[in-house]
Amino acid sequence: MPTTRLNTPGKITALSGIGGLGTFLMASGADAHVKWFAPYIVGAPPRPISYTLADPWFWTGLMLVLVFFVATRVIERSFMGEAILKGMDRATDPLHGRLDDFVRVIIGAFFVAIFAVGGIYLTPDLKTGAEWVSWSQLIIAGLIFSRKTQPLAALGIIALWLLALREYDVFHLLDYLALGVGVAGYLVLEASGNPEWRKHRFEVLRWGVAIALMWSSLEKFAYPDWFYPLVVEKPFLTFGLPRDVFIPMAGVAEFTMGFGLIWTPLVRRLSAVTLFVIFNAAVYPFGRIDMVGHALIMAIIVAIAADHTREVVFLPRVKKALAGVPIGLAVALVVMVTAYWGLHVAFYGPSGVSSPPAGKIHTHTPDSEHPE
């Protein structure tokens, strides 16, 4: 964002607001996906949501985010909001002009990367011994570079998710459903000759990433103990905060930034910028696997930050009203929490399972170097 254009008090206020939000979000410990780095049993009974609702740090984080979001909306509704958006437009003009090329190249590069890693379905924790899976992902990468074959690439992505059901539980794979559908939907819409359909391609991507982030954030409330090994191994992630303060606030951060991606133009673009900083910060402590695993999300949030679209498609009146922020966030929390805990009970029963059933893969291969 060009600094020469952002020197009025109102604009400085806007940037300081999102800067404060970014500082808070850095407590998310760079947002590494815990299933890639720590043991877990996906069928274990989640902690009751009542524990989270009784946690003052959950409400503290939520109130902070609401203040920042409402402040951003106040500025966005004023003349300063449009000035900031125009400044972001100028800064991202070179990328915006080739945004579809950028997204397609990154999707293709992602599938080449996971082909090179080998032995995984779509993401690092979905391991497989079937060699053909890796080669099919290389084929998907090749199909992306022609609009005639992009729908076949989309079909391949969905097919790989379905094939992973042979080795993994449905609930586990829900972590990756929204993102996979979002990317597949983008590829189909981007290749469409119907302009009325094609114009929604980036909206589909935004929703895919937003739902994926909101869903994965719930692990921090349902299974805080999954994160304890990471905190022990990398204590600097908490920025000196006690473990049980850091984890719920990190969950709030991840959920609300995902929510922000489907809101109004300034909120979603600033949320994307903040998320990009967070995901890049994860690369140093967590390494190449984190970079490869999050490559699609990182590329999509760059595309969101560079998207000049001002249109608000879904529930525009709600999103444009200041009261829409707390109402929308409350509805999103209720829907996602109900779905997460409700589906877990539906799949595993009220008591869950304490250990993986025979023939099912639920945990990482034990690592003697990280026994904790």
C-alpha positions in Angstrom: 0.0 0.0 0.0 1.6 3.3 -1.0 2.6 5.2 2.1 2.7 8.6 0.2 -1.1 8.5 -0.1 -2.0 7.5 3.5 -1.1 10.5 5.5 -4.4 11.8 6.7 -5.5 11.3 10.4 -8.4 9.2 9.3 -6.3 6.9 7.2 -3.7 6.6 9.8 -6.5 5.6 12.2 -7.6 2.9 9.8 -4.2 1.5 9.4 -3.4 1.6 13.1 -6.7 -0.3 13.8 -5.8 -3.1 11.4 -2.2 -3.0 12.8 -3.5 -3.5 16.2 -5.6 -6.4 14.9 -2.5 -7.8 13.2 -0.6 -7.6 16.4 -3.3 -9.5 18.2 -3.5 -12.1 15.5 0.2 -12.8 15.6 -0.6 -14.6 18.9 -2.0 -17.3 16.7 1.4 -18.8 16.7 1.7 -18.4 12.9 -1.3 -20.6 12.4 0.3 -23.9 11.6 -2.0 -26.8 10.9 -1.7 -28.9 14.1 -2.5 -32.2 12.3 0.7 -31.9 10.3 3.0 -31.6 13.3 1.4 -33.3 16.4 -0.3 -36.6 17.2 -4.1 -36.6 17.4 -7.1 -39.0 17.3 -9.8 -37.4 15.2 -12.6 -39.5 16.8 -11.7 -38.4 20.4 -14.5 -36.7 22.2 -14.1 -32.9 21.9 -14.2 -30.6 24.9 -17.7 -29.4 25.5 -18.4 -26.0 24.0 -19.5 -24.8 27.5 -15.8 -24.7 28.5 -15.1 -22.2 25.7 -18.2 -20.1 26.6 -17.0 -19.9 30.2 -13.5 -18.8 29.2 -12.9 -15.1 29.7 -10.0 -15.1 27.2 -12.4 -16.3 24.4 -14.7 -13.3 25.1 -11.7 -10.9 25.4 -10.4 -12.0 22.0 -13.9 -11.7 20.5 -14.5 -8.3 21.8 -11.1 -7.0 20.5 -11.9 -8.3 17.0 -15.4 -6.8 17.1 -13.9 -3.4 18.0 -11.4 -3.6 15.1 -14.0 -4.8 12.6 -16.6 -2.2 13.5 -13.9 0.6 13.4 -12.8 -0.6 10.0 -16.4 -0.5 8.8 -16.9 3.0 10.1 -13.9 4.1 8.1 -14.9 2.1 5.1 -18.3 3.9 5.0 -16.6 7.3 4.9 -14.7 8.9 2.1 -11.5 7.7 3.7 -12.5 4.1 3.1 -12.7 4.6 -0.7 -9.4 6.4 -0.6 -7.7 3.5 1.2 -9.3 1.0 -1.3 -8.0 3.1 -4.2 -4.6 3.1 -2.7 -4.7 -0.7 -2.4 -5.9 -0.8 -6.0 -2.9 1.1 -7.2 -0.5 -1.0 -5.2 -1.9 -4.2 -6.6 -2.7 -3.1 -10.2 0.1 -5.2 -11.8 -1.2 -8.4 -10.1 -4.9 -7.6 -10.6 -4.4 -7.4 -14.4 -3.1 -11.0 -14.3 -5.0 -12.3 -11.4 -6.5 -15.4 -13.1 -3.1 -16.3 -14.5 -1.6 -15.9 -11.0 -4.2 -18.2 -9.3 -4.0 -20.8 -12.0 -0.2 -20.9 -11.9 -0.1 -21.3 -8.1 -2.8 -24.0 -8.2 -0.7 -25.9 -10.8 2.5 -25.3 -8.8 0.9 -26.6 -5.7 0.0 -29.9 -7.3 3.5 -30.2 -8.7 4.8 -29.6 -5.2 2.7 -32.3 -3.6 3.6 -34.7 -6.4 7.2 -34.0 -5.5 6.6 -34.6 -1.8 4.8 -37.9 -2.7 2.7 -40.2 -0.7 -0.1 -37.8 0.2 -3.6 -36.9 -0.8 -3.9 -33.2 -1.3 -2.4 -32.2 2.0 0.5 -33.3 4.3 -1.5 -35.3 6.9 -3.4 -37.4 4.4 -0.7 -40.0 3.8 -1.0 -42.9 1.4 1.1 -45.7 0.1 -0.5 -45.6 -3.4 2.0 -44.3 -5.9 -0.6 -43.5 -8.5 -2.1 -40.8 -6.2 1.1 -38.7 -6.7 1.1 -39.2 -10.4 -2.6 -38.2 -10.6 -1.8 -34.9 -8.9 0.8 -34.2 -11.5 -1.8 -34.8 -14.2 -4.1 -32.4 -12.4 -1.4 -29.8 -12.5 -1.1 -30.2 -16.3 -4.8 -30.0 -16.9 -5.0 -26.5 -15.2 -3.1 -24.7 -18.0 -5.8 -25.0 -20.6 -9.3 -23.7 -20.0 -10.7 -26.6 -22.0 -9.2 -29.0 -19.4 -9.7 -27.0 -16.2 -13.1 -28.7 -15.5 -11.3 -32.0 -15.7 -8.7 -30.7 -13.1 -11.6 -29.7 -10.9 -13.2 -33.1 -11.2 -9.8 -34.7 -10.3 -9.5 -32.6 -7.1 -13.0 -33.7 -5.9 -12.2 -37.3 -7.0 -9.0 -37.4 -4.9 -11.0 -36.1 -1.8 -13.6 -38.9 -2.4 -10.8 -41.5 -2.9 -9.2 -40.5 0.4 -12.4 -41.7 2.1 -11.0 -45.2 1.6 -8.4 -44.5 4.3 -9.7 -41.6 6.3 -12.9 -40.8 8.2 -15.4 -38.3 6.7 -15.0 -36.0 9.7 -11.2 -35.8 9.2 -11.6 -35.0 5.5 -14.1 -32.2 6.3 -11.0 -30.1 7.1 -10.3 -29.9 3.4 -13.7 -30.1 1.8 -14.4 -26.4 1.6 -11.0 -25.4 0.2 -11.2 -28.3 -2.4 -14.7 -27.3 -3.5 -13.7 -23.6 -3.6 -10.6 -24.3 -5.9 -12.6 -26.8 -8.0 -15.4 -24.3 -8.4 -13.0 -21.5 -9.3 -11.5 -23.7 -12.1 -14.9 -24.5 -13.5 -16.2 -20.9 -13.4 -12.9 -19.4 -14.7 -13.2 -21.6 -17.8 -16.9 -20.8 -18.3 -18.0 -18.9 -21.4 -20.9 -17.5 -19.5 -19.9 -14.1 -18.0 -22.7 -14.2 -15.4 -21.2 -17.4 -14.0 -17.6 -16.5 -14.5 -17.8 -13.2 -12.5 -18.4 -15.3 -9.3 -15.2 -17.2 -9.5 -13.3 -15.2 -6.9 -16.3 -15.2 -4.6 -16.3 -19.0 -4.6 -12.6 -18.9 -3.7 -13.2 -16.5 -0.9 -15.9 -18.6 0.6 -13.9 -21.8 0.2 -10.9 -20.4 2.2 -13.1 -18.6 4.7 -15.1 -21.7 5.6 -11.9 -23.8 5.7 -10.2 -21.4 8.2 -13.3 -21.1 10.4 -13.7 -24.8 10.5 -10.1 -25.6 11.3 -10.0 -22.8 14.0 -12.6 -24.8 16.0 -9.9 -27.4 16.8 -8.4 -24.9 19.2 -11.6 -25.0 21.3 -12.5 -28.6 20.8 -9.0 -30.1 21.2 -6.7 -27.6 22.9 -4.5 -30.5 24.1 -3.6 -31.2 20.5 -1.6 -28.0 20.6 0.2 -28.6 23.8 3.1 -30.6 22.1 3.7 -27.6 19.8 3.8 -25.2 22.7 6.2 -27.4 24.6 8.5 -27.8 21.6 8.3 -24.2 20.4 7.4 -22.1 23.4 8.2 -18.8 21.6 4.9 -19.3 19.6 2.9 -18.0 22.6 4.7 -14.7 22.8 5.0 -15.3 26.5 1.3 -15.8 27.0 0.2 -18.7 29.2 -0.8 -21.8 27.2 -4.4 -21.7 28.1 -4.7 -18.0 27.2 -2.9 -18.2 23.9 -4.8 -21.2 22.4 -8.4 -19.8 22.7 -7.3 -16.3 21.5 -5.5 -18.0 18.6 -8.8 -19.8 17.8 -10.7 -16.5 17.9 -8.1 -14.9 15.6 -8.2 -17.6 13.0 -12.0 -17.8 13.0 -12.6 -14.1 12.7 -10.0 -13.6 10.0 -11.7 -16.3 8.0 -15.0 -14.6 8.6 -13.5 -11.3 7.5 -12.7 -12.8 4.0 -16.4 -12.9 3.2 -17.4 -9.5 4.5 -17.1 -6.0 2.8 -14.2 -5.0 0.5 -12.0 -3.2 3.0 -12.6 -5.8 5.8 -11.8 -8.7 3.5 -8.7 -7.2 1.9 -7.2 -6.2 5.2 -8.1 -9.6 6.6 -6.3 -11.1 3.7 -3.2 -9.0 4.2 -3.1 -9.9 7.9 -3.5 -13.6 7.1 -0.7 -13.5 4.5 1.7 -12.1 7.2 0.6 -14.8 9.6 1.0 -17.7 7.2 4.4 -16.5 6.0 5.5 -16.2 9.6 4.7 -19.9 10.0 7.3 -21.0 7.4 10.3 -20.2 9.6 9.3 -22.3 12.7 7.5 -25.0 10.8 9.5 -25.3 7.6 8.8 -26.5 4.1 5.8 -28.8 4.9 3.9 -25.8 6.3 4.7 -23.8 3.2 3.6 -26.5 0.8 0.5 -27.3 2.8 -0.6 -23.7 3.0 0.4 -22.7 -0.5 -3.1 -22.7 -1.9 -4.5 -20.7 1.0 -1.6 -18.2 0.8 -2.1 -17.7 -3.0 -5.9 -17.2 -2.6 -5.5 -14.6 0.2 -3.1 -12.7 -2.1 -5.7 -12.8 -4.8 -8.3 -11.5 -2.3 -6.0 -8.7 -1.3 -5.5 -7.8 -5.0 -9.1 -8.1 -6.0 -10.5 -4.6 -6.8 -14.2 -5.7 -6.7 -16.4 -3.5 -4.6 -19.6 -5.6 -5.0 -21.0 -7.3 -2.0 -23.0 -10.3 -3.3 -24.3 -12.2 -0.3 -26.6 -10.3 2.2 -25.3 -6.9 1.2 -27.6 -4.9 3.5 -26.5 -6.9 6.5 -22.8 -6.6 5.7 -23.0 -2.8 5.1 -24.8 -2.2 8.4 -22.6 -1.7 11.5 -24.8 -4.0 13.5 -24.2 -6.6 10.8 -20.7 -7.3 12.1 -21.7 -8.7 15.5 -24.8 -10.3 14.1 -22.9 -11.9 11.2 -20.1 -13.1 13.5 -22.6 -14.5 16.0 -24.5 -16.4 13.3 -21.2 -17.8 11.8 -20.1 -19.0 15.2 -23.4 -20.7 16.0 -23.6 -22.4 12.6 -20.0 -23.6 12.6 -19.9 -24.7 16.2 -23.3 -26.6 15.8 -22.0 -28.3 12.6 -18.6 -29.2 14.2 -19.8 -30.7 17.5 -23.0 -32.0 15.9 -21.3 -33.9 13.1 -18.7 -35.3 15.5 -21.5 -36.8 17.6 -23.2 -38.0 14.4 -20.1 -39.8 13.2 -18.6 -41.0 16.5 -21.4 -40.9 19.1 -21.6 -38.8 22.3 -18.5 -40.6 23.8 -16.4 -40.5 20.7 -13.6 -43.1 20.3 -10.4 -43.2 22.5 -8.3 -45.0 19.9 -8.3 -45.4 16.1 -10.1 -48.5 14.9 -8.1 -51.2 13.1 -7.3 -50.4 9.5 -7.9 -46.7 9.8 -5.2 -44.0 9.8 -5.8 -41.3 12.3 -2.4 -40.3 13.5 1.0 -39.4 12.2 3.7 -42.0 12.1 5.4 -41.9 15.6 8.4 -39.6 15.6 11.1 -40.7 18.1 12.7 -37.2 17.9 9.5 -35.6 19.2 8.0 -38.1 21.6 5.9 -35.5 23.3 
